[in-house]
Amino acid sequence: MWSANMKPKKVASAPEQLMNPKGFGGFRSDGKEVDSKDDMFNAKGELNAYSVKDAMENIDKFGRLRSKYANKNQSPYTYEDKQRILSYAFETGPEERLKFGAEMVPLILERLDYQGFCRQIFYTHELAQGQINCYEKDINVAALVIQEDGYTVETQVKGDRVFPYEFLVTSMPQVTLSEVYQRQFDIIDRIHNKTLYQIMLKEDRAAMRELYQASTVENSPLYLTGALGKEALENLQLQVERHRLQVEKFIMNRQEFGDLKKAMNAMDFDPMTSRDFLLTGIFGSIWGIDIFVTAGVDERGLENVSVPPGVIFAVTGGRTLGVMPIRINLQVLPADQFVFGKPKYAWLFVEQISMAVLNPRSVAVAIKQTASVPAWLTD
């Protein structure tokens, strides 16, 4: 039973809410005429009524309308009524109705998005404004055994400082207004994501160049005549650990990772890695050392790979390897071309960073004799 003290209850299910005719057009119980613009149901699907009488009359009219059009193909609504019903459904406006009416085509990716890793290799930190980009290298102190009647031999200790070179990494993608409105996906959001991934790739390529150049200062490169195996990894690890250091990561291309998968079985690993390999068929570490794997092929005008095929690195942790100070964190600045008479959106991505391998003993490299070392890695 409906009463004046009760709140209106929902009397229509979700499909019935779309059938929202005008109010009954009569008079309220207080004698005042009902506004002809009133709908039978509000936006929440509740029956609009001022009294029991009004509620019953509205329900009666709604039932007669349903019966009248139940067996007819003709819609009881005008074009304006349908637009209003869609507005209720989306609760926003014409923009959402346009999306609702458009057939969205899924975006087909050419390759998986790149994930950077150089910030997990170096010791990374931010530089304050005006701070000098300077790092102190470790010192060595001699300890001598002398006879009882001898005297203490002094050891002169001197420190060494390194001032890493800073460089900018920038990108300025542009997109025309036509592309924004013609594409059936959010091209602006995709541009921002892809730019970030390419900046990560640029950072990693710079890091690999630093590692490659430092790997031959204190250690000798290993040249492999065949596929990469556990013997080659052990020899590469020994190049670093003979300096009383500890290797934490192997860095290689997907091609060399494939050599390991084809030549090694689960019992070649430590017990925990063997268990994971037997259960899942994949492994991310060997002998407790993490394996970083990259893939990609450089194409004309496109940089896609950070570790070229045939090149394998062994590195220690960041505290014994080197630094990656960040002077300017990655910023995105609007650079629209409208002021130049071009209907283009544009953004300037910029960061200022530096990298330095402060301890060349902490990195070693192995190279397949069949590998082609690219110029960007050696310059």
Stockholm file with secondary structure:
# STOCKHOLM 1.0

chainA/1-379         MWSANMKPKKVASAPEQLMNPKGFGGFRSDGKEVDSKDDMFNAKGELNAYSVKDAMENIDKFGRLRSKYANKNQSPYTYEDKQRILSYAFETGPEERLKFGAEMVPLILERLDYQGFCRQIFYTHELAQGQINCYEKDINVAALVIQEDGYTVETQVKGDRVFPYEFLVTSMPQVTLSEVYQRQFDIIDRIHNKTLYQIMLKEDRAAMRELYQASTVENSPLYLTGALGKEALENLQLQVERHRLQVEKFIMNRQEFGDLKKAMNAMDFDPMTSRDFLLTGIFGSIWGIDIFVTAGVDERGLENVSVPPGVIFAVTGGRTLGVMPIRINLQVLPADQFVFGKPKYAWLFVEQISMAVLNPRSVAVAIKQTASVPAWLTD
#=GR chainA/1-379 SS CCCTTSCCCBCSCHHHHTCCCBCCCSBCTTSCBCCTTCBSBCTTSBBCCSSHHHHHHHHHHHHHHHHHHTTCSSCSSCHHHHHHHHHHHHSSCHHHHHHHHSCCCCCCCSSCCCCCCGGGTSEEEECCTTCCCCEEECCCCCCCCCCTTSCCCCCCCCCEEECCCEEEEEECCEEEHHHHHHCSSCHHHHHHHHHHHHHHHHHHHHHHHHHHHHTTTSSCCEEESSCCCHHHHHHHHHHHHTTSCCCCEEEEEHHHHHHHHHHCCGGGSCHHHHHHHHHHSCCSEETTEEEEEECCCCBTTBCCCSSCTTEEEEECCHHHHEEEEEEEEEEEEECCSGGGTCCEEEEEEEEEEECEESCGGGEEEEEETTCCCCHHHHC
#=GC SS_cons         CCCTTSCCCBCSCHHHHTCCCBCCCSBCTTSCBCCTTCBSBCTTSBBCCSSHHHHHHHHHHHHHHHHHHTTCSSCSSCHHHHHHHHHHHHSSCHHHHHHHHSCCCCCCCSSCCCCCCGGGTSEEEECCTTCCCCEEECCCCCCCCCCTTSCCCCCCCCCEEECCCEEEEEECCEEEHHHHHHCSSCHHHHHHHHHHHHHHHHHHHHHHHHHHHHTTTSSCCEEESSCCCHHHHHHHHHHHHTTSCCCCEEEEEHHHHHHHHHHCCGGGSCHHHHHHHHHHSCCSEETTEEEEEECCCCBTTBCCCSSCTTEEEEECCHHHHEEEEEEEEEEEEECCSGGGTCCEEEEEEEEEEECEESCGGGEEEEEETTCCCCHHHHC
//
